[in-house]
């Protein structure tokens, strides 16, 4: 079975960049599917941020387009989220997840706090 | 963006009850609608995709229906492990968007 595990710094200062890693086991990220980042704000609103496909193409939420980048390291079966110029409004739990039209597998989530 | 609205933010029901959770889209989404369950520990699972297709391993007491802009998730014979928050999500158009969630509690 596929497993996804997020990792990240936990705390980032305003105006800095956040970087998160999703480590995938049990399935190759180059085989199929889209590999997503989804976040959940305090208050529980969910926001799809973007994905990198098995072929390496990307799609981003236009609300983030100028700040977001999703990349991958196929040798380590990992994909990454970078979000630039963070503010306190980027405080959220960040999930990585596998799926195209529907997201069938989710990581456990990693909490990120933006604070000085 | 397509707005997804779950008008009921919380719902209380008894074990064994039949529960229906509703979701509406700001425009027609051609049945491109999924349902997810989030447990109190944050774990998220896909329940239903394409309006009414049951995801692998999901109990048959979960079902989905709807068309156009209005969709629903039904849980028949409510069990204790169904305590969770339920979210709808459209994939008719990018960006994919989620409803605000309906928290289900046991009376």
Interface residues (C-beta under 8 A of the other chain):
Chain A: X44 X45 X46 X47 X48 X59 X61 X62 X63 X93 X95 X97 X99 X101 X102 X103 X104 X106 X108 X109
Chain B: X32 X34 X36 X42 X43 X44 X45 X46 X49 X50 X55 X85 X87 X89 X91 X94 X95 X96 X97 X98 X100 X101
